[in-house]
Amino acid sequence: MRHPDFDRNDLTSLRKCYYGSSIMPVEVLKEMPGRLPGVRIYNYYGQTELAPYHTILKAEDALRKLGSAGMGGHNMETG
């Protein structure tokens, strides 16, 4: 979104964004819906040896649960 050509590209077909490794800055999460309307944002987090992921923060929780890594994924246990 910081690239100078960002607004020159047609991203209307984009529906999902995934990020991982760390939490997204709050300012970026708040800006994304306005810059990428209709896009759902997911946080996947986990060690590579736990592929494909260990936790997931669902798109509907991205702004509601700031700083969260989400819930344990399918067949994962949290302790």
C-alpha positions as CSV (number, residue, x, y, z in Angstrom):
1,M,0.0,0.0,0.0
2,R,3.0,2.3,0.3
3,H,4.3,1.7,-3.2
4,P,3.9,4.8,-5.4
5,D,2.0,2.8,-8.1
6,F,-0.4,1.2,-5.6
7,D,-3.4,3.3,-6.7
8,R,-2.6,2.7,-10.4
9,N,-3.4,-1.0,-10.2
10,D,-6.8,-2.7,-10.4
11,L,-7.1,-4.8,-7.3
12,T,-10.9,-5.2,-7.4
13,S,-10.6,-9.0,-7.9
14,L,-8.5,-9.4,-4.7
15,R,-10.6,-11.0,-2.0
16,K,-8.2,-12.4,0.6
17,C,-4.9,-11.2,2.1
18,Y,-2.7,-13.4,4.3
19,Y,0.1,-12.4,6.5
20,G,2.2,-14.2,9.1
21,S,5.4,-14.3,11.2
22,S,4.2,-11.4,13.4
23,I,1.3,-9.2,14.1
24,M,0.3,-6.4,11.6
25,P,0.7,-2.8,12.8
26,V,-2.7,-1.6,14.0
27,E,-2.5,1.5,11.7
28,V,-2.0,-0.8,8.6
29,L,-4.9,-3.0,9.7
30,K,-7.2,0.0,10.1
31,E,-6.1,1.4,6.7
32,M,-6.5,-1.8,4.7
33,P,-10.4,-1.8,4.4
34,G,-10.4,1.6,2.9
35,R,-7.6,0.9,0.5
36,L,-8.7,-2.6,-0.3
37,P,-12.5,-2.7,0.0
38,G,-14.0,-6.2,0.2
39,V,-10.7,-7.9,1.1
40,R,-10.7,-10.2,4.1
41,I,-7.4,-10.2,6.1
42,Y,-6.1,-13.3,7.8
43,N,-3.1,-13.8,10.1
44,Y,-1.5,-17.3,9.9
45,Y,1.1,-17.9,12.6
46,G,3.3,-20.9,13.4
47,Q,6.7,-22.4,13.1
48,T,7.7,-23.8,9.7
49,E,8.0,-27.3,11.1
50,L,4.3,-27.1,12.1
51,A,3.3,-26.5,8.5
52,P,1.0,-25.4,7.2
53,Y,0.2,-23.2,10.3
54,H,-0.4,-23.4,14.0
55,T,-2.9,-20.6,14.7
56,I,-5.2,-18.4,12.5
57,L,-6.7,-15.1,13.2
58,K,-9.9,-14.9,11.1
59,A,-10.7,-11.9,9.0
60,E,-13.7,-10.9,11.1
61,D,-11.4,-10.7,14.2
62,A,-8.6,-8.7,12.6
63,L,-9.6,-5.4,14.1
64,R,-11.7,-6.7,17.0
65,K,-8.8,-8.7,18.5
66,L,-5.8,-6.5,17.8
67,G,-2.5,-8.2,18.8
68,S,-4.0,-11.7,18.8
69,A,-2.4,-14.6,16.9
70,G,-5.9,-16.2,16.8
71,M,-7.1,-19.7,17.6
72,G,-5.4,-23.0,17.2
73,G,-5.9,-24.4,13.7
74,H,-7.6,-27.7,12.6
75,N,-6.2,-30.6,14.6
76,M,-4.1,-28.3,16.8
77,E,-4.2,-28.1,20.5
78,T,-3.6,-25.0,22.5
79,G,-2.4,-25.0,26.1
